[in-house]
Amino acid sequence: MADLDNRAKELGIELPLSSDTDCLFTPVSLGAKSAPNRIAFQPMEGTDGTEDGAPGELTRRRYLRFAKGGPGLIWFEAVATVPEARASAHQLYLTEKNLDQFKALVAEMKETCLKENGYEPVIIMQATNSGRYSKPHGFPEPLIAYNCPPLEDTPLDASRILSDDTLKRYEEAFGPTAKLAQLAGFDGVDVKCCHRYLACELLSAYTRPGPYGGSYENRTRFLKNAYRAAAASVSGDFFLTSRMNAYDGFPYPYGFGICQDSMEPDLREPIQLIGELKEEFKIPLINITMGNPYKNPHVNRPYDKGNYVPDEHPLTGINRMMKGLAEIQAAHSDLPVMGSAFTYPRQFSPNLAAGMVKEGKCALAGFGRMAFAYPDFVQDLRKNGEINKKNICVTCGGCALLLRAGTPAGCVVRDREVYSL
């Protein structure tokens, strides 16, 4: 850990590393629910559902491995709200026809974790409209809010820009999906607002005319209306939340959470939006991420090896994320903030997570790639106070390559008997 700390200091970065990871195994209240520890598994799509959107055999295998591993919270992967906005022909899509299959998987996840670890995890389902990344038939069929030069080598045809009436229909679709998620046994639903999928893209729709673009009120309209549709469709202690981009990493006027005259984050609007969601919808937590895994993946999942060389050191990206988390958590001290981008430090990932939690800079640490590679790391950390270097994610990006190809995704290094490039 000293080498990591020294390298960070050479870059002028102070990472909150802690050798004591016990704080990660304390419970955290999430509204009426309680997560038994502070480690969460992020929503990692496996592209392994059936054609009608039900969980497939590899889906079940993955989530039972996650449940056995013992995180306090499992953020279930993206589930489409309408068929034309699936990110692949095998993205999950919850309907009345396949509800029982989702219900069976959620029940088995809770039972598995209870048997292996003595507790049930909180399980949140991510509801999504894939927007410009829609590929329901295996090839791109983008549904966009506006033309975005940083994401388009040539402008997409104007026919791909969604009308106001279509956006209204899409925001209303979050209602039936939320209702089905509650019937399936999930504890809450995420109105997905990250990584430039539709709700996230609309937050930066400065150049779009009409009621969904331009002003802050207009740019947040879709997200809030989707929340209202979901809230009207659920009851009891079932809750709403979001995995949300606080910073897109694209220049103004094409990015959310960005300074108008530089590429530095400006978190005033994200902080305002989170406060409004907290006030109106009583969200019990927020999951913060940044960047776009298709265009600038180094922003939200720093790496040593990828398809391009970033113009910053991976620890610089880690520092941006941790500073952003700390700023948001300080602004909303009564709201548990869940962080992202903890995997890159490898065997020292739990030390970074513990330092952030111990210093009150976030309440939960989310792991994505590490969960694919090493789903038992939570158990190992609890038992041994450290994780096994031989099992860690090496941030090679292989799982993302499989996902982009539309094939079943998993760890090509640690789970090569099932997944390969």
Secondary structure, DSSP 8 states (H G I E B T S, - for coil): -HHHHHHHHHTT------S--GGGGS-EEETTEEESSSEEE-----S---TTS---HHHHHHHHHHHHH--SEEEEEEEESSGGG-SSTTSEE--TTTHHHHHHHHHHHHHHHHHHHSS--EEEEEEE--GGG--TTSS----BSS--GGG-SS---GGGB--HHHHHHHHHTHHHHHHHHHHTT-SEEEE-B-TTSHHHHHTT-TT--STTSSSHHHHTHHHHHHHHHHHTT--TT-EEE-EEEEE--S-TTS-SSB-SSSSSB--HHHHHHHHHHHHHH--S-EEEEES-TTT-GGGTS--SSSSS--SS-HHHHHHHHHHHHHHHHHHTTTS-EEE---STTGGGHHHHHHHHHHTTS-SEEEESHHHHH-TTHHHHHHHHSS--GGGS-----HHHHHHHTTS----TTTSTTT---
